[in-house]
Amino acid sequence: MVATVMPLPSLAAALVSSNSNCPSSDAISLRLLGLLAEGGPESAAARVHVEGESMRIELSTPGEESRQRTVPTTGDCDSLAEMAAFIIAVWLDAMPVGTFSTPGVPPREVRHKTKAAGEADPPDTAFSTRTLLSGGIFGLADGLGASAGLATMIGMPNLIESVGWLLEASMSMSRQITVGQGTARMWRPSFALLATLELYRKRWLLRAQVGPVLGVLLVNGSGYYANASDTSAVWGGDVGLSLVRPWKRHEVWLRLDTLGWPQGRSILSQQAPSSANVIVPLPGWEVRSVLGFSLGIP
């Protein structure tokens, strides 16, 4: 009896990286197996970066000019992986004869280049300076009840791969609190610097955020014998999760986040000497639901 052993194909020698799991670097590499001659040149590095409804493919090889192309993210993840692999293979000019070539002109021979001593490996990390200008309307709930407000934001969600930053300013409607014999009106505009992380990316995105918040507490009393006002700065934290629908370079999103104000603040009403002062503590937390739109700037 004669046994025949067929060797399993190895992954493409060209280094492939992707900032998304749709398509993933493994899916692209598997499709390159049938397109790249002998696995492709070992010195080639391909980077795939998905931004909303567009996919940017970059290819660099030592001693040659880098190539870049942006295509729309139409189709499912398998189609995107196949499209990226096809573009990379065409650039490397290693397509099988008759697959993608000018009639009568066979593909050029792939020449493997040996990396020079001391030469650094090509970078794997993808950077993006795509900036989003955002605005939204939110509803909030805390120990005082419900209210609404507006928020404006600027950020780079994919500064380093799926990690980015967000700067946010928000302002809710004034709140009224009965304290003693009068009424206190309160405002708390807030400013947050948040780190963002994409947890999931396909047609929809799931993006988490966390960071510190600075609030400016403004209180004004009315209905008292002697009205007074006060201003106080408070620090807090913000943790949130956004459901995002990319649209071209823009985004529509719905976010749910929780703000905590660990520095306790209270409103004091000084009564007559014969009566005790009235102290009403302010809520140390709030929950927000924000609906917004982000304008993408290249």
Long-range contacts (C-beta under 8 A, 24 or more apart in sequence): 9-33, 10-39, 11-39, 12-36, 12-39, 12-40, 13-38, 13-39, 13-40, 13-41, 13-42, 13-44, 14-39, 14-40, 14-41, 14-42, 14-44, 14-45, 14-46, 14-88, 14-92, 15-44, 15-45, 15-46, 15-122, 15-124, 16-46, 16-47, 16-48, 16-88, 17-45, 17-46, 17-47, 17-48, 17-124, 17-126, 18-47, 18-48, 18-49, 18-50, 18-84, 19-48, 19-49, 19-50, 19-126, 19-158, 19-161, 19-162, 20-48, 20-49, 20-50, 20-162, 20-201, 21-77, 21-201, 22-50, 22-77, 22-80, 22-201, 22-202, 23-48, 23-50, 23-77, 23-78, 23-80, 23-81, 23-84, 24-77, 24-81, 27-77, 27-78, 27-81, 28-81, 28-84, 28-85, 28-88, 30-81, 31-81, 31-82, 31-85, 31-86, 32-85, 32-88, 32-89, 34-96, 35-85, 35-86, 35-88, 35-89, 35-94, 35-95, 35-96, 35-99, 36-88, 36-89, 36-92, 36-94, 37-94, 37-96, 37-110, 38-110, 38-112, 40-89, 40-92, 40-94, 40-110, 41-92, 41-110, 41-111, 41-112, 41-113, 42-112, 42-115, 43-112, 43-113, 43-114, 43-115, 44-92, 45-121, 45-122, 45-123, 45-124, 46-84, 46-88, 47-124, 47-126, 48-84, 49-126, 49-128, 49-158, 50-80, 50-201, 51-128, 51-130, 51-158, 51-246, 51-249, 52-246, 52-247, 52-248, 52-249, 52-250, 52-251, 52-296, 53-246, 53-247, 53-248, 53-249, 54-248, 54-249, 55-80, 55-83, 55-84, 57-84, 57-87, 57-88, 59-88, 59-91, 59-92, 60-122, 61-113, 62-113, 62-115, 62-116, 62-119, 63-113, 67-91, 77-202, 125-160, 125-161, 126-158, 126-160, 126-161, 127-159, 127-160, 128-156, 128-158, 128-159, 129-156, 129-159, 130-156, 130-157, 130-158, 130-249, 130-296, 130-297, 130-298, 131-155, 131-156, 131-296, 131-297, 132-156, 132-157, 132-251, 132-294, 132-295, 132-296, 132-297, 133-294, 133-295, 133-297, 134-251, 134-292, 134-293, 134-294, 134-295, 135-292, 135-293, 136-253, 136-255, 136-290, 136-291, 136-292, 136-293, 137-290, 137-291, 137-292, 138-170, 138-172, 138-288, 138-289, 138-290, 138-291, 139-288, 139-289, 140-172, 140-286, 140-287, 140-288, 140-289, 141-286, 141-287, 142-283, 142-285, 142-286, 142-287, 143-282, 143-283, 143-285, 144-175, 144-177, 144-282, 144-283, 145-175, 147-172, 147-173, 147-175, 148-172, 148-173, 149-173, 151-290, 151-292, 153-292, 153-294, 155-194, 155-196, 157-196, 157-198, 157-207, 158-198, 162-197, 162-198, 162-201, 163-195, 163-196, 163-197, 164-195, 164-196, 164-197, 165-193, 165-194, 165-195, 165-196, 166-192, 166-193, 166-194, 166-195, 166-196, 166-209, 166-211, 167-191, 167-192, 167-193, 167-194, 168-192, 168-194, 177-267, 177-280, 177-282, 179-221, 179-267, 179-268, 179-269, 179-278, 179-280, 180-224, 180-269, 180-271, 180-278, 181-223, 181-224, 181-269, 181-271, 182-221, 182-222, 182-223, 182-224, 182-227, 182-269, 183-221, 183-222, 183-223, 184-219, 184-220, 184-221, 184-222, 184-267, 184-269, 184-280, 185-219, 185-220, 185-221, 185-222, 186-217, 186-218, 186-219, 186-267, 186-282, 187-217, 187-218, 188-215, 188-216, 188-217, 188-218, 188-234, 189-215, 189-216, 189-218, 190-214, 190-215, 190-216, 190-236, 190-259, 191-215, 192-238, 194-238, 194-240, 203-245, 204-243, 204-244, 204-245, 205-242, 205-243, 205-244, 205-245, 205-246, 205-251, 206-241, 206-242, 206-243, 206-244, 207-241, 207-242, 207-244, 207-253, 208-240, 208-241, 208-242, 209-238, 209-239, 209-240, 209-241, 209-242, 209-255, 209-257, 210-237, 210-238, 210-239, 210-240, 211-237, 211-238, 212-236, 212-237, 212-238, 213-237, 213-238, 213-259, 215-261, 217-265, 217-282, 219-267, 221-269, 224-269, 232-265, 234-261, 234-263, 234-265, 235-261, 235-262, 235-263, 236-260, 236-261, 236-262, 236-263, 237-262, 240-288, 248-296, 249-296, 249-297, 249-298, 250-293, 250-294, 250-295, 250-296, 251-293, 251-294, 251-296, 252-292, 252-293, 252-294, 253-291, 253-292, 253-293, 253-294, 254-289, 254-290, 254-291, 255-288, 255-289, 255-290, 255-291, 255-292, 256-287, 256-288, 256-289, 256-290, 257-287, 257-288, 257-290, 258-285, 258-286, 258-287, 258-288, 259-285, 259-286, 259-287, 259-288, 260-284, 260-285, 261-285, 261-286
